[in-house]
Amino acid sequence: MISRKSAGACIDSNLVQQYESECEYWQAVLRRCVDVLKLLCERGLAIRGKDEVIGSVHSGNYLGILELLSIYDSFLAAHIKKHANRGSGHISYLSHVISEELIGVMAEKVMTSIIDEVRTAKYFSISIDSTLDISHMDQLTFTIRYAQPTTGPVERFLQFIPMLSHTSKDIATTVLDFLKEKNIPVTDCRGQSYDNASNMSGKYQRTQQIIKNECSEAGYIPCTAHSLNLVGKCAAESCPAAVSLFALIQKIYTFLVASTYRWRRHCEVLETHKDEKLKVDKKLSDTRWSARADAVAALSRAHKQNIIVLEELSSDQNQPAETRDEASGLLKGLKELETVILLEVWDTVLKRFQSTSIQLQKSGLSLNTAATLLESLLHFVEDLRSQFDDFEAKAMVKCDVTAMGNAAYKDDTQRIRKRKRHHDELDCTEDVTLTGRDKFRVTAFLPIIDKFCAALQQRLGAYSDHRERFGFLSEISTKRPLSLKQLLKSMCLPILRTWRRVGVRTFVICTPYEVHSKRFI
């Protein structure tokens, strides 16, 4: 029978041959479709278009690439000519239905491979954050980090999980249910990393604590990049003057960009500055603080040019009265000495924040380096507390204020408000009246700097425990054997009990000089 079958002498040999030929044909079609879908998914490109008609310019990337490949692939060209544009119910592997099914199958395969790697590595850490999609639906991004024997630490995105609530309990329940669904033991979790939002990072009944109750070794460490964003957000909301400054920056940008004539005049005035190439005004962003750094820097450096444009627009009789009035209001706010001082302060702080943030987002950053960068930033901001006179001097130069003293401040030109005294108050009690300079320094400058320092100290404290326990690992490769032995004696032995709990069995230290191995358990 076997010999007859191999010789094609069976009664159904023609039918078998036809079946195998059909399988080979559709497998060849499937390979081409899968390769195109992999290309689009890897690059995050849209798959579908407005229609599914071969030859249409609106057919989307999936059909468009297949149509392009058919020019050089005779097999694909014959398939498209025979099966394309036949409507629903006709098998072609070109419809959105089959493409979505193929994407689903590939996603399941990728998920299975990642989970198998996690189980092989055993120990892992998680990082989650919520984000809005284009339809304004809140989703939880779930990322897992683990170590592979050959490539070292890797970080994998697993899934977007729909969110209905932002409470700590609901987020923790979502995370635990997801791990249970994927059959990943939460007891093997050795780390958590979130932003510094109170519902995530709090010590009492917050997300990180709820997960820690399930696994006591799941240590929490905040995301350093998120930390700086939240520090800046806290400082920007620390006083009304800071809030008003960023509102003014956004209003100036919106006013200029709303008209092509205004924006063109803005660009022309900037080009007249020959000493330095000035940047146009920038838009603020609620999430990216790098955009705020760019916006403040652009307005601070082109302060004089923005005043020229607003003065021109406010006095231009060809402009509508509403435009002239709005330009006059923005001009008044931009000319205030308090505004210019805050521009100088925020430009100095955000410039340093931006450079620190770039370093913190590098993939090879160590815990020691991150803590050192934050400490350096904290010392830098603390030193600014005593530099109010320098900021004031720079602002007065920009505002052309000379020998005016305190009269340059807005509060010095307003009537002094006196508190009404009650009948039981002593006449000798006098109200304390601050000058405009002192009032601005006490109510605006110092609160901003102090809020920066307090927020940085709070975020920096979150790294101290992990730095004390694991920070020495970053210095091992630079130690000589003698100093390495002393380091192990002072650092490793006190945390031996901790390492037993987290599951470390063998600790191998590789230095440029030799290899040391110590079995703890």
Disulfide bonds with the S-S distance in Angstrom:
none
